[in-house]
Amino acid sequence: MTTLPHGVADLYLAPVVIALDERIDELGRLDRHQLAERVALESNRPDWSREDRQYGLIDTIQHLIEVHSWQLSWDDRGVRLTHGDYSIVLGVPQTFYEYVDRVPGDRPVGSKPTQPA
């Protein structure tokens, strides 16, 4: 059975998804270290834990995008958009998973790689 939109936010789903998908594509072209720098700049969050990196990445994805009451969260399959009973997951590139799951000791944001002696 087809469900009809319940409000204005439901009608904004398509434009919101298109804008977020374009942003995911833009960020997906960055390598993991460039992505970490972008997340640090646009989210203004620390990246000390996996949860911090998830929240920072979500903030960066929706940076300057009007999401019209849709809530974004990290999902094992990508970025989940939720509004009331509606939910959709947008896939993300591998670099997003690498950024979120990076192991302690990886090169910190802004540091230069060391040259072999």
C-alpha positions as a LaTeX table, in Angstrom:
\begin{tabular}{lrrr}
\hline
Residue & $x$ (\AA) & $y$ (\AA) & $z$ (\AA) \\
\hline
Met1 & 0.00 & 0.00 & 0.00 \\
Thr2 & 1.35 & 3.44 & $-0.93$ \\
Thr3 & 1.91 & 5.82 & 1.95 \\
Leu4 & 1.08 & 9.45 & 1.29 \\
Pro5 & 3.25 & 12.28 & 2.63 \\
His6 & 2.18 & 13.46 & 6.08 \\
Gly7 & 3.76 & 16.90 & 6.00 \\
Val8 & 6.05 & 19.32 & 4.28 \\
Ala9 & 9.19 & 17.55 & 5.52 \\
Asp10 & 8.06 & 14.39 & 3.72 \\
Leu11 & 7.77 & 16.35 & 0.47 \\
Tyr12 & 11.36 & 17.54 & 0.85 \\
Leu13 & 12.79 & 14.01 & 0.86 \\
Ala14 & 13.85 & 13.99 & $-2.80$ \\
Pro15 & 15.67 & 17.36 & $-2.78$ \\
Val16 & 17.33 & 16.51 & 0.54 \\
Val17 & 18.50 & 13.10 & $-0.73$ \\
Ile18 & 19.84 & 14.63 & $-3.95$ \\
Ala19 & 21.78 & 17.32 & $-2.06$ \\
Leu20 & 23.20 & 14.83 & 0.43 \\
Asp21 & 24.12 & 12.36 & $-2.31$ \\
Glu22 & 26.00 & 15.10 & $-4.18$ \\
Arg23 & 27.83 & 16.02 & $-0.95$ \\
Ile24 & 28.71 & 12.34 & $-0.28$ \\
Asp25 & 30.05 & 12.11 & $-3.83$ \\
Glu26 & 32.14 & 15.28 & $-3.35$ \\
Leu27 & 33.60 & 14.05 & $-0.05$ \\
Gly28 & 34.07 & 10.56 & $-1.47$ \\
Arg29 & 36.64 & 11.87 & $-3.94$ \\
Leu30 & 38.96 & 12.75 & $-1.04$ \\
Asp31 & 41.47 & 10.30 & 0.38 \\
Arg32 & 41.15 & 9.34 & 4.04 \\
His33 & 43.56 & 12.03 & 5.27 \\
Gln34 & 41.97 & 14.79 & 3.17 \\
Leu35 & 38.58 & 13.65 & 4.46 \\
Ala36 & 39.83 & 13.86 & 8.05 \\
Glu37 & 40.99 & 17.44 & 7.46 \\
Arg38 & 37.67 & 18.42 & 5.88 \\
Val39 & 35.70 & 16.85 & 8.75 \\
Ala40 & 37.86 & 18.70 & 11.30 \\
Leu41 & 37.25 & 22.03 & 9.54 \\
Glu42 & 33.53 & 21.67 & 8.84 \\
Ser43 & 32.32 & 19.85 & 11.93 \\
Asn44 & 34.54 & 21.49 & 14.58 \\
Arg45 & 34.49 & 18.19 & 16.49 \\
Pro46 & 37.35 & 16.13 & 17.90 \\
Asp47 & 38.12 & 12.78 & 16.25 \\
Trp48 & 39.28 & 10.96 & 19.36 \\
Ser49 & 36.82 & 8.06 & 19.19 \\
Arg50 & 34.85 & 6.16 & 16.58 \\
Glu51 & 31.66 & 7.84 & 17.79 \\
Asp52 & 33.29 & 11.30 & 17.53 \\
Arg53 & 34.31 & 10.53 & 13.95 \\
Gln54 & 30.80 & 9.33 & 13.08 \\
Tyr55 & 29.20 & 12.52 & 14.43 \\
Gly56 & 31.83 & 14.69 & 12.76 \\
Leu57 & 31.33 & 12.99 & 9.41 \\
Ile58 & 27.55 & 13.34 & 9.65 \\
Asp59 & 27.95 & 17.05 & 10.49 \\
Thr60 & 30.26 & 17.48 & 7.50 \\
Ile61 & 27.89 & 15.70 & 5.14 \\
Gln62 & 24.98 & 17.95 & 6.10 \\
His63 & 27.13 & 21.11 & 6.38 \\
Leu64 & 25.21 & 24.01 & 4.77 \\
Ile65 & 22.39 & 21.71 & 3.56 \\
Glu66 & 18.84 & 22.36 & 4.76 \\
Val67 & 17.60 & 18.89 & 5.73 \\
His68 & 14.02 & 19.97 & 6.58 \\
Ser69 & 13.63 & 18.03 & 9.85 \\
Trp70 & 15.23 & 14.85 & 8.49 \\
Gln71 & 17.70 & 13.41 & 11.01 \\
Leu72 & 21.01 & 11.93 & 9.84 \\
Ser73 & 22.83 & 9.14 & 11.66 \\
Trp74 & 25.58 & 6.63 & 10.94 \\
Asp75 & 24.43 & 3.18 & 9.87 \\
Asp76 & 26.57 & 0.11 & 9.12 \\
Arg77 & 25.38 & 0.46 & 5.50 \\
Gly78 & 25.97 & 4.22 & 5.18 \\
Val79 & 24.12 & 7.36 & 6.26 \\
Arg80 & 20.59 & 6.91 & 7.54 \\
Leu81 & 17.97 & 9.63 & 7.08 \\
Thr82 & 14.99 & 9.40 & 9.40 \\
His83 & 11.80 & 11.39 & 9.80 \\
Gly84 & 8.97 & 9.91 & 11.82 \\
Asp85 & 8.24 & 6.42 & 10.50 \\
Tyr86 & 10.28 & 6.96 & 7.32 \\
Ser87 & 13.88 & 5.88 & 6.99 \\
Ile88 & 16.31 & 5.55 & 4.09 \\
Val89 & 20.01 & 4.69 & 3.93 \\
Leu90 & 22.40 & 6.31 & 1.47 \\
Gly91 & 25.49 & 4.30 & 0.61 \\
Val92 & 28.90 & 5.82 & 1.27 \\
Pro93 & 32.36 & 5.26 & $-0.23$ \\
Gln94 & 34.97 & 3.03 & 1.38 \\
Thr95 & 36.99 & 6.06 & 2.54 \\
Phe96 & 34.16 & 6.97 & 4.93 \\
Tyr97 & 34.41 & 3.56 & 6.61 \\
Glu98 & 38.22 & 3.84 & 6.71 \\
Tyr99 & 37.94 & 7.26 & 8.34 \\
Val100 & 35.36 & 6.17 & 10.93 \\
Asp101 & 37.15 & 2.89 & 11.74 \\
Arg102 & 40.72 & 4.18 & 11.66 \\
Val103 & 42.98 & 2.64 & 14.24 \\
Pro104 & 44.77 & 4.68 & 16.92 \\
Gly105 & 48.24 & 5.70 & 15.81 \\
Asp106 & 47.20 & 6.65 & 12.29 \\
Arg107 & 48.74 & 9.89 & 11.12 \\
Pro108 & 46.81 & 12.72 & 12.83 \\
Val109 & 45.08 & 15.43 & 10.86 \\
Gly110 & 47.48 & 18.07 & 9.58 \\
Ser111 & 50.67 & 16.11 & 10.21 \\
Lys112 & 53.15 & 15.37 & 7.46 \\
Pro113 & 54.07 & 11.78 & 6.60 \\
Thr114 & 57.52 & 10.80 & 7.76 \\
Gln115 & 60.19 & 10.13 & 5.15 \\
Pro116 & 62.18 & 6.87 & 5.41 \\
Ala117 & 65.78 & 7.39 & 6.50 \\
\hline
\end{tabular}
